Amino acid sequence: MSSVLDRPLRGAILAAADSALVRRIVTRYGMRLGARRFVAGETAAEFLPVARAANAQGFAVAATILGESVRDREETLGVTGEYCRLLRAFAEEYIDANVAFKLTHVGLDIDPELAFENAARIATAAQENGNTVRMDMEQSRYVDATLSIYRRLRERFDNVGFVLQSYLYRSRADLAAALPLNPNVRIVKGAYLEPASVAYPHKADVDRNYLELVETALSRARYTAIATHDARIVERAIRLAQERGLPERGRFEFQLLYGIAGPLARSLAQRGYRVRLSIPFGPYWFPYLMRRLAERPANVGFFIRGALGRG
């Protein structure tokens, strides 16, 4: 859901994150200093009260267990099991939440077949509990494998969705190819640093492509998740939905990251739109926090104020 920002600044922050000292300090004190603004703790027990609180404020939730690029088969099985337990907990406790996961977290870097089997287990658990799941999109090198697994899952499940990134040149063609599947698709701008050979280097082009993807999805996809913190794009998406006579709920929703753009999220909910907060948790929160800090300079200021006791 991030926007394309100043690349030198972002690169400097991510480079600093590689410092052993920075990593040690933030890992030890980050939750206390301000990471909890963006991450709902390290365990499901810490996450569930945050999800309930979000529901109480009128928001649906997308739960993500932080982690990616797992190379251990047993770890992927553990992650898969945790997602299945979460889905059962949502049903048992009447929490309005679904799950979104990375395929590299459930085995894609080990074996695509392992990732498919684990994704199918999660989709089955969701189906049994009347819920939905979504596969997040990762770096461009994973797009083909992710879409292939989505197509295989779609043959068996009606409750699976996927993500397209508007900074990739290929995304319009990927959406067109998926439309016969009557997809549930989330549109994001893209969070990974990609070369100009595969991704638009300029924000204006990313934004333009984003709106084109949203327009196509609203017109032809079964369900569209519009994931952005850009108020201008949000208003344009609302106009597109109104032009097509779409109801405020049932065909699309807005998605925002937990801890970011709170006023926008509240405003949309008050206007009657379905709003889902993406709320991550897990022990591997350091890279996620660094990505949030790199995406928006204001987040760095918030974290520093927390470190100085002024947050």
SELO-524051 format. One record per residue (C-alpha): chain; x, y, z; residue number from 1. Coordinates in nm, 3 decimals. Example, Ala and Ser with C-alpha at 12.3 -4.5 7.8 and 13.67 -1.06 7.14 Angstrom:
BEGIN
(pt "A"; (1.230; -0.450; 0.780); 1)
(pt "A"; (1.367; -0.106; 0.714); 2)
This chain:
BEGIN
(pt "A"; (0.000; 0.000; 0.000); 1)
(pt "A"; (0.297; 0.224; -0.003); 2)
(pt "A"; (0.367; 0.497; -0.251); 3)
(pt "A"; (0.681; 0.547; -0.454); 4)
(pt "A"; (0.890; 0.799; -0.261); 5)
(pt "A"; (1.225; 0.965; -0.285); 6)
(pt "A"; (1.453; 0.672; -0.364); 7)
(pt "A"; (1.777; 0.814; -0.219); 8)
(pt "A"; (1.607; 0.884; 0.117); 9)
(pt "A"; (1.443; 0.547; 0.123); 10)
(pt "A"; (1.766; 0.376; 0.031); 11)
(pt "A"; (1.952; 0.559; 0.309); 12)
(pt "A"; (1.701; 0.445; 0.570); 13)
(pt "A"; (1.710; 0.086; 0.451); 14)
(pt "A"; (2.090; 0.095; 0.444); 15)
(pt "A"; (2.092; 0.220; 0.804); 16)
(pt "A"; (1.865; -0.069; 0.895); 17)
(pt "A"; (2.144; -0.306; 0.792); 18)
(pt "A"; (2.364; -0.165; 1.067); 19)
(pt "A"; (2.411; -0.426; 1.338); 20)
(pt "A"; (2.389; -0.156; 1.606); 21)
(pt "A"; (2.064; -0.010; 1.468); 22)
(pt "A"; (1.914; -0.355; 1.437); 23)
(pt "A"; (2.012; -0.444; 1.794); 24)
(pt "A"; (1.871; -0.124; 1.943); 25)
(pt "A"; (1.547; -0.127; 1.748); 26)
(pt "A"; (1.488; -0.498; 1.801); 27)
(pt "A"; (1.540; -0.461; 2.176); 28)
(pt "A"; (1.348; -0.139; 2.235); 29)
(pt "A"; (1.141; -0.082; 1.920); 30)
(pt "A"; (0.808; -0.212; 2.049); 31)
(pt "A"; (0.832; 0.012; 2.353); 32)
(pt "A"; (0.955; 0.314; 2.157); 33)
(pt "A"; (0.684; 0.320; 1.893); 34)
(pt "A"; (0.677; 0.009; 1.676); 35)
(pt "A"; (0.340; -0.082; 1.824); 36)
(pt "A"; (0.194; 0.200; 1.620); 37)
(pt "A"; (0.251; -0.019; 1.313); 38)
(pt "A"; (0.272; -0.376; 1.454); 39)
(pt "A"; (0.021; -0.544; 1.688); 40)
(pt "A"; (0.281; -0.727; 1.896); 41)
(pt "A"; (0.469; -1.048; 1.840); 42)
(pt "A"; (0.202; -1.312; 1.910); 43)
(pt "A"; (-0.156; -1.395; 1.821); 44)
(pt "A"; (-0.248; -1.334; 2.184); 45)
(pt "A"; (-0.125; -0.975; 2.144); 46)
(pt "A"; (-0.284; -0.937; 1.802); 47)
(pt "A"; (-0.640; -1.048; 1.881); 48)
(pt "A"; (-0.725; -0.761; 2.122); 49)
(pt "A"; (-0.599; -0.513; 1.861); 50)
(pt "A"; (-0.824; -0.673; 1.600); 51)
(pt "A"; (-1.122; -0.655; 1.836); 52)
(pt "A"; (-1.049; -0.289; 1.905); 53)
(pt "A"; (-1.034; -0.217; 1.532); 54)
(pt "A"; (-1.373; -0.385; 1.486); 55)
(pt "A"; (-1.515; -0.176; 1.770); 56)
(pt "A"; (-1.405; 0.135; 1.582); 57)
(pt "A"; (-1.588; 0.021; 1.268); 58)
(pt "A"; (-1.299; -0.138; 1.075); 59)
(pt "A"; (-1.255; -0.484; 0.930); 60)
(pt "A"; (-0.907; -0.636; 0.964); 61)
(pt "A"; (-0.657; -0.817; 0.743); 62)
(pt "A"; (-0.418; -1.017; 0.959); 63)
(pt "A"; (-0.063; -1.082; 0.845); 64)
(pt "A"; (0.202; -1.281; 1.029); 65)
(pt "A"; (0.527; -1.106; 0.952); 66)
(pt "A"; (0.791; -1.304; 0.770); 67)
(pt "A"; (0.908; -1.398; 0.421); 68)
(pt "A"; (1.174; -1.591; 0.231); 69)
(pt "A"; (1.153; -1.890; 0.466); 70)
(pt "A"; (1.393; -2.171; 0.373); 71)
(pt "A"; (1.291; -2.428; 0.635); 72)
(pt "A"; (1.005; -2.664; 0.546); 73)
(pt "A"; (0.897; -2.718; 0.907); 74)
(pt "A"; (0.879; -2.345; 0.964); 75)
(pt "A"; (0.643; -2.306; 0.667); 76)
(pt "A"; (0.417; -2.574; 0.816); 77)
(pt "A"; (0.418; -2.388; 1.148); 78)
(pt "A"; (0.324; -2.060; 0.979); 79)
(pt "A"; (0.047; -2.234; 0.785); 80)
(pt "A"; (-0.088; -2.387; 1.105); 81)
(pt "A"; (-0.089; -2.049; 1.277); 82)
(pt "A"; (-0.290; -1.894; 0.994); 83)
(pt "A"; (-0.541; -2.179; 1.019); 84)
(pt "A"; (-0.574; -2.128; 1.395); 85)
(pt "A"; (-0.627; -1.756; 1.341); 86)
(pt "A"; (-0.911; -1.821; 1.099); 87)
(pt "A"; (-1.079; -2.052; 1.350); 88)
(pt "A"; (-1.035; -1.790; 1.623); 89)
(pt "A"; (-1.197; -1.524; 1.405); 90)
(pt "A"; (-1.503; -1.745; 1.358); 91)
(pt "A"; (-1.525; -1.853; 1.722); 92)
(pt "A"; (-1.484; -1.499; 1.857); 93)
(pt "A"; (-1.691; -1.324; 1.585); 94)
(pt "A"; (-1.399; -1.106; 1.477); 95)
(pt "A"; (-1.442; -0.936; 1.138); 96)
(pt "A"; (-1.102; -1.028; 0.996); 97)
(pt "A"; (-0.944; -1.231; 0.720); 98)
(pt "A"; (-0.579; -1.319; 0.649); 99)
(pt "A"; (-0.322; -1.209; 0.393); 100)
(pt "A"; (0.003; -1.400; 0.355); 101)
(pt "A"; (0.319; -1.409; 0.149); 102)
(pt "A"; (0.387; -1.722; -0.050); 103)
(pt "A"; (0.758; -1.707; 0.037); 104)
(pt "A"; (0.648; -1.732; 0.402); 105)
(pt "A"; (0.481; -2.066; 0.330); 106)
(pt "A"; (0.746; -2.224; 0.109); 107)
(pt "A"; (0.773; -2.062; -0.235); 108)
(pt "A"; (1.152; -2.029; -0.206); 109)
(pt "A"; (1.173; -2.399; -0.120); 110)
(pt "A"; (0.928; -2.554; -0.364); 111)
(pt "A"; (0.629; -2.400; -0.545); 112)
(pt "A"; (0.433; -2.718; -0.479); 113)
(pt "A"; (0.491; -2.681; -0.105); 114)
(pt "A"; (0.369; -2.321; -0.123); 115)
(pt "A"; (0.060; -2.432; -0.313); 116)
(pt "A"; (-0.020; -2.707; -0.063); 117)
(pt "A"; (0.021; -2.471; 0.233); 118)
(pt "A"; (-0.185; -2.201; 0.062); 119)
(pt "A"; (-0.457; -2.459; -0.006); 120)
(pt "A"; (-0.458; -2.555; 0.364); 121)
(pt "A"; (-0.511; -2.191; 0.460); 122)
(pt "A"; (-0.783; -2.147; 0.198); 123)
(pt "A"; (-0.955; -2.463; 0.324); 124)
(pt "A"; (-0.949; -2.336; 0.683); 125)
(pt "A"; (-1.096; -2.007; 0.564); 126)
(pt "A"; (-1.366; -2.183; 0.364); 127)
(pt "A"; (-1.461; -2.401; 0.660); 128)
(pt "A"; (-1.499; -2.088; 0.872); 129)
(pt "A"; (-1.683; -1.875; 0.617); 130)
(pt "A"; (-1.388; -1.649; 0.547); 131)
(pt "A"; (-1.152; -1.532; 0.274); 132)
(pt "A"; (-0.776; -1.526; 0.223); 133)
(pt "A"; (-0.544; -1.323; 0.005); 134)
(pt "A"; (-0.196; -1.392; -0.126); 135)
(pt "A"; (0.022; -1.083; -0.107); 136)
(pt "A"; (0.242; -0.990; -0.401); 137)
(pt "A"; (0.616; -0.975; -0.340); 138)
(pt "A"; (0.913; -0.874; -0.558); 139)
(pt "A"; (0.865; -0.883; -0.934); 140)
(pt "A"; (1.052; -1.211; -0.965); 141)
(pt "A"; (0.769; -1.385; -0.777); 142)
(pt "A"; (0.478; -1.251; -0.983); 143)
(pt "A"; (0.453; -1.541; -1.229); 144)
(pt "A"; (0.469; -1.805; -0.955); 145)
(pt "A"; (0.216; -1.619; -0.740); 146)
(pt "A"; (-0.034; -1.581; -1.022); 147)
(pt "A"; (0.014; -1.945; -1.122); 148)
(pt "A"; (-0.068; -2.060; -0.769); 149)
(pt "A"; (-0.365; -1.823; -0.758); 150)
(pt "A"; (-0.505; -1.974; -1.077); 151)
(pt "A"; (-0.466; -2.326; -0.937); 152)
(pt "A"; (-0.636; -2.229; -0.611); 153)
(pt "A"; (-0.916; -2.055; -0.798); 154)
(pt "A"; (-1.006; -2.390; -0.958); 155)
(pt "A"; (-1.091; -2.522; -0.610); 156)
(pt "A"; (-1.185; -2.217; -0.404); 157)
(pt "A"; (-1.410; -1.914; -0.437); 158)
(pt "A"; (-1.259; -1.741; -0.132); 159)
(pt "A"; (-0.906; -1.659; -0.251); 160)
(pt "A"; (-0.772; -1.326; -0.371); 161)
(pt "A"; (-0.447; -1.181; -0.497); 162)
(pt "A"; (-0.265; -0.847; -0.528); 163)
(pt "A"; (-0.141; -0.638; -0.819); 164)
(pt "A"; (0.119; -0.361; -0.792); 165)
(pt "A"; (0.067; -0.052; -1.004); 166)
(pt "A"; (0.437; 0.031; -1.028); 167)
(pt "A"; (0.495; -0.281; -1.240); 168)
(pt "A"; (0.452; -0.235; -1.615); 169)
(pt "A"; (0.299; -0.581; -1.646); 170)
(pt "A"; (0.011; -0.539; -1.401); 171)
(pt "A"; (-0.252; -0.424; -1.651); 172)
(pt "A"; (-0.190; -0.735; -1.862); 173)
(pt "A"; (-0.195; -0.952; -1.550); 174)
(pt "A"; (-0.531; -0.809; -1.447); 175)
(pt "A"; (-0.675; -0.862; -1.794); 176)
(pt "A"; (-0.559; -1.225; -1.788); 177)
(pt "A"; (-0.722; -1.282; -1.446); 178)
(pt "A"; (-1.061; -1.128; -1.529); 179)
(pt "A"; (-1.211; -1.452; -1.668); 180)
(pt "A"; (-1.164; -1.597; -1.318); 181)
(pt "A"; (-1.403; -1.335; -1.172); 182)
(pt "A"; (-1.128; -1.236; -0.926); 183)
(pt "A"; (-1.106; -1.073; -0.588); 184)
(pt "A"; (-0.812; -0.836; -0.636); 185)
(pt "A"; (-0.634; -0.583; -0.421); 186)
(pt "A"; (-0.462; -0.293; -0.599); 187)
(pt "A"; (-0.149; -0.148; -0.433); 188)
(pt "A"; (0.126; 0.082; -0.556); 189)
(pt "A"; (0.418; -0.144; -0.461); 190)
(pt "A"; (0.660; -0.156; -0.168); 191)
(pt "A"; (0.979; -0.310; -0.309); 192)
(pt "A"; (1.268; -0.136; -0.480); 193)
(pt "A"; (1.251; -0.248; -0.843); 194)
(pt "A"; (1.463; -0.151; -1.147); 195)
(pt "A"; (1.324; 0.080; -1.415); 196)
(pt "A"; (1.331; -0.214; -1.653); 197)
(pt "A"; (1.024; -0.363; -1.480); 198)
(pt "A"; (0.870; -0.076; -1.281); 199)
(pt "A"; (0.771; 0.284; -1.338); 200)
(pt "A"; (1.037; 0.505; -1.176); 201)
(pt "A"; (0.811; 0.812; -1.144); 202)
(pt "A"; (0.525; 0.852; -0.899); 203)
(pt "A"; (0.295; 1.019; -1.152); 204)
(pt "A"; (0.310; 0.713; -1.376); 205)
(pt "A"; (0.251; 0.478; -1.082); 206)
(pt "A"; (-0.054; 0.680; -0.977); 207)
(pt "A"; (-0.191; 0.688; -1.331); 208)
(pt "A"; (-0.151; 0.314; -1.366); 209)
(pt "A"; (-0.309; 0.263; -1.024); 210)
(pt "A"; (-0.625; 0.444; -1.129); 211)
(pt "A"; (-0.641; 0.253; -1.456); 212)
(pt "A"; (-0.618; -0.076; -1.265); 213)
(pt "A"; (-0.887; 0.036; -1.020); 214)
(pt "A"; (-1.116; 0.146; -1.301); 215)
(pt "A"; (-1.083; -0.191; -1.476); 216)
(pt "A"; (-1.127; -0.388; -1.154); 217)
(pt "A"; (-1.434; -0.192; -1.044); 218)
(pt "A"; (-1.588; -0.248; -1.385); 219)
(pt "A"; (-1.511; -0.616; -1.431); 220)
(pt "A"; (-1.373; -0.790; -1.119); 221)
(pt "A"; (-1.594; -0.956; -0.861); 222)
(pt "A"; (-1.445; -0.762; -0.571); 223)
(pt "A"; (-1.184; -0.487; -0.551); 224)
(pt "A"; (-0.974; -0.384; -0.252); 225)
(pt "A"; (-0.842; -0.031; -0.305); 226)
(pt "A"; (-0.530; -0.015; -0.091); 227)
(pt "A"; (-0.386; 0.335; -0.070); 228)
(pt "A"; (-0.331; 0.624; 0.171); 229)
(pt "A"; (-0.352; 0.879; -0.109); 230)
(pt "A"; (-0.669; 1.084; -0.043); 231)
(pt "A"; (-0.676; 1.212; -0.402); 232)
(pt "A"; (-0.680; 0.859; -0.541); 233)
(pt "A"; (-0.941; 0.754; -0.285); 234)
(pt "A"; (-1.177; 1.030; -0.403); 235)
(pt "A"; (-1.120; 0.939; -0.765); 236)
(pt "A"; (-1.197; 0.574; -0.686); 237)
(pt "A"; (-1.519; 0.680; -0.513); 238)
(pt "A"; (-1.623; 0.875; -0.823); 239)
(pt "A"; (-1.548; 0.573; -1.042); 240)
(pt "A"; (-1.761; 0.351; -0.817); 241)
(pt "A"; (-2.045; 0.602; -0.819); 242)
(pt "A"; (-2.031; 0.630; -1.197); 243)
(pt "A"; (-2.079; 0.253; -1.216); 244)
(pt "A"; (-2.361; 0.254; -0.963); 245)
(pt "A"; (-2.171; 0.036; -0.717); 246)
(pt "A"; (-2.295; 0.025; -0.356); 247)
(pt "A"; (-2.070; 0.148; -0.076); 248)
(pt "A"; (-2.035; -0.213; 0.040); 249)
(pt "A"; (-2.038; -0.548; -0.135); 250)
(pt "A"; (-1.826; -0.483; -0.444); 251)
(pt "A"; (-1.524; -0.296; -0.310); 252)
(pt "A"; (-1.351; -0.178; 0.004); 253)
(pt "A"; (-1.069; 0.051; 0.106); 254)
(pt "A"; (-0.762; -0.088; 0.279); 255)
(pt "A"; (-0.507; 0.103; 0.483); 256)
(pt "A"; (-0.207; 0.003; 0.691); 257)
(pt "A"; (-0.250; -0.006; 1.067); 258)
(pt "A"; (-0.100; 0.307; 1.224); 259)
(pt "A"; (-0.103; 0.514; 0.905); 260)
(pt "A"; (-0.364; 0.760; 0.770); 261)
(pt "A"; (-0.598; 0.718; 1.065); 262)
(pt "A"; (-0.805; 1.030; 0.983); 263)
(pt "A"; (-0.861; 0.907; 0.626); 264)
(pt "A"; (-0.968; 0.563; 0.749); 265)
(pt "A"; (-1.212; 0.711; 1.001); 266)
(pt "A"; (-1.355; 0.951; 0.744); 267)
(pt "A"; (-1.421; 0.672; 0.494); 268)
(pt "A"; (-1.587; 0.455; 0.760); 269)
(pt "A"; (-1.806; 0.746; 0.868); 270)
(pt "A"; (-1.914; 0.793; 0.507); 271)
(pt "A"; (-2.038; 0.434; 0.500); 272)
(pt "A"; (-1.756; 0.266; 0.311); 273)
(pt "A"; (-1.611; -0.065; 0.417); 274)
(pt "A"; (-1.259; -0.004; 0.547); 275)
(pt "A"; (-1.012; -0.279; 0.632); 276)
(pt "A"; (-0.697; -0.219; 0.833); 277)
(pt "A"; (-0.398; -0.436; 0.748); 278)
(pt "A"; (-0.262; -0.529; 1.091); 279)
(pt "A"; (0.061; -0.730; 1.107); 280)
(pt "A"; (0.215; -0.912; 1.399); 281)
(pt "A"; (0.494; -1.157; 1.468); 282)
(pt "A"; (0.851; -1.177; 1.591); 283)
(pt "A"; (0.999; -1.075; 1.254); 284)
(pt "A"; (0.871; -0.719; 1.272); 285)
(pt "A"; (1.204; -0.535; 1.229); 286)
(pt "A"; (1.213; -0.541; 0.844); 287)
(pt "A"; (0.847; -0.437; 0.830); 288)
(pt "A"; (0.909; -0.141; 1.061); 289)
(pt "A"; (1.209; -0.031; 0.856); 290)
(pt "A"; (0.999; -0.044; 0.541); 291)
(pt "A"; (0.733; 0.177; 0.702); 292)
(pt "A"; (0.998; 0.425; 0.814); 293)
(pt "A"; (1.158; 0.428; 0.469); 294)
(pt "A"; (0.829; 0.490; 0.292); 295)
(pt "A"; (0.736; 0.809; 0.472); 296)
(pt "A"; (0.970; 1.055; 0.647); 297)
(pt "A"; (0.697; 1.150; 0.896); 298)
(pt "A"; (0.710; 0.795; 1.030); 299)
(pt "A"; (1.077; 0.842; 1.114); 300)
(pt "A"; (0.991; 1.151; 1.316); 301)
(pt "A"; (0.722; 0.963; 1.505); 302)
(pt "A"; (0.962; 0.684; 1.593); 303)
(pt "A"; (1.236; 0.925; 1.706); 304)
(pt "A"; (0.988; 1.112; 1.928); 305)
(pt "A"; (0.899; 0.781; 2.085); 306)
(pt "A"; (1.264; 0.706; 2.147); 307)
(pt "A"; (1.304; 1.043; 2.319); 308)
(pt "A"; (0.996; 0.991; 2.531); 309)
(pt "A"; (0.787; 1.249; 2.346); 310)
(pt "A"; (0.558; 1.019; 2.145); 311)
